[in-house]
Every structure is written in C-alpha cells, then in structure tokens.
Amino acid sequence: MWKTADHLRRQCKSHWGPLAGLVSGLMFVLVQLTTVHVGDSCTRLGQIAEEFRFGLPARQVMCIATTDGNLVYDRFVSTNRQPLRQAALLQ
C-alpha cells in the first residue's frame, strides 16, 4: 500500500503546479464573471453591491435609474465619509 502511494506521488508530482495555476485562474475568472459591474442591469433601485476587478480594490456600485427609465449599476459615492485630510485635522 505504501508503494502505491509513493508511486502516485512521484507520477503526479510534476502536474500539481500547472493544475494549481489552472484552478486559481478559473476561480479569478468565475469571481469576475459573477459579480456586478458598472453598466449591468439591476432589479431594485438603490441596491448597493460590490464590484470586483483584477488588480483593483473592490468598490461599491449602486442601482440607479437612467433617463431612459432603465435600472443600471453605477459608481456609488458615499457622503458620510470625511476626506482623510479633514479627518486628520479634526484629530
């Protein structure tokens, strides 16, 4: 039994790196495809979601109404956060 495990370990050793890279890449693509993006249609006005993009931090998007009457996601600017400089001056 130990010989079989050792034999399998030697046979599969060279394939673990590419296999791990392929699985990691698929996970990134799935996250990219399943999250919302600016311009995607939405169902509820005012709904807030997070947009994930490669190499960029996650940001919030909000469901808004266009002048045509369509509901789409657009960038969300929160007004309750103070700018960093103003917060530093208050301290």
C-alpha positions in Angstrom: 0.0 0.0 0.0 2.8 2.4 0.8 4.5 1.6 -2.5 1.3 2.6 -4.4 1.0 6.0 -2.6 4.7 6.7 -3.2 4.3 5.7 -6.9 1.3 8.0 -7.3 3.1 10.8 -5.6 6.0 10.5 -8.0 3.8 10.3 -11.0 1.6 13.3 -10.2 4.4 15.5 -8.7 5.1 17.4 -12.0 1.4 18.2 -12.6 0.5 19.9 -9.3 1.9 23.3 -10.3 0.1 23.7 -13.6 -3.1 22.2 -12.1 -3.0 24.7 -9.1 -2.4 27.6 -11.6 -5.3 26.5 -13.7 -7.7 26.2 -10.7 -6.6 29.6 -9.4 -7.2 31.2 -12.8 -10.6 29.7 -13.1 -11.5 31.0 -9.6 -10.5 34.5 -10.6 -12.5 34.3 -13.8 -15.6 33.0 -12.0 -15.4 35.8 -9.5 -15.0 38.3 -12.3 -18.0 37.0 -14.2 -20.4 36.5 -11.3 -20.0 40.0 -9.7 -21.8 43.1 -10.9 -20.1 45.8 -12.9 -20.8 49.4 -13.9 -23.5 49.4 -16.6 -25.0 46.0 -15.7 -28.8 45.9 -15.3 -30.3 45.6 -11.9 -33.7 45.0 -10.4 -34.1 47.2 -7.3 -33.4 51.0 -7.2 -30.9 52.0 -4.6 -29.5 48.5 -4.2 -25.8 48.6 -3.3 -23.3 45.8 -4.4 -19.6 45.4 -4.7 -17.7 45.3 -7.9 -14.6 43.1 -8.1 -12.0 43.7 -10.8 -8.5 42.2 -11.3 -5.7 44.3 -9.7 -8.1 46.9 -8.3 -9.7 47.2 -4.9 -13.3 46.3 -4.5 -15.6 49.3 -4.9 -19.3 49.8 -4.3 -21.8 50.3 -7.1 -25.4 51.4 -6.7 -28.5 50.7 -8.8 -29.7 53.9 -10.4 -32.3 54.9 -12.9 -31.2 56.3 -16.2 -33.0 59.0 -18.2 -34.4 56.2 -20.4 -36.0 54.5 -17.4 -33.6 51.6 -17.2 -32.1 50.4 -13.9 -28.3 50.0 -14.1 -25.3 49.9 -11.7 -23.1 53.0 -11.5 -20.4 54.2 -9.1 -21.5 54.9 -5.6 -20.1 57.9 -3.8 -20.7 57.8 -0.1 -21.3 61.2 1.5 -20.9 60.1 5.1 -17.1 59.6 4.9 -14.9 62.5 5.7 -11.9 63.2 3.5 -8.7 61.9 5.0 -7.2 65.4 5.4 -10.3 66.7 7.1 -10.4 63.8 9.5 -6.7 64.3 10.3 -7.3 68.0 11.1 -10.2 67.1 13.4 -7.9 64.8 15.4 
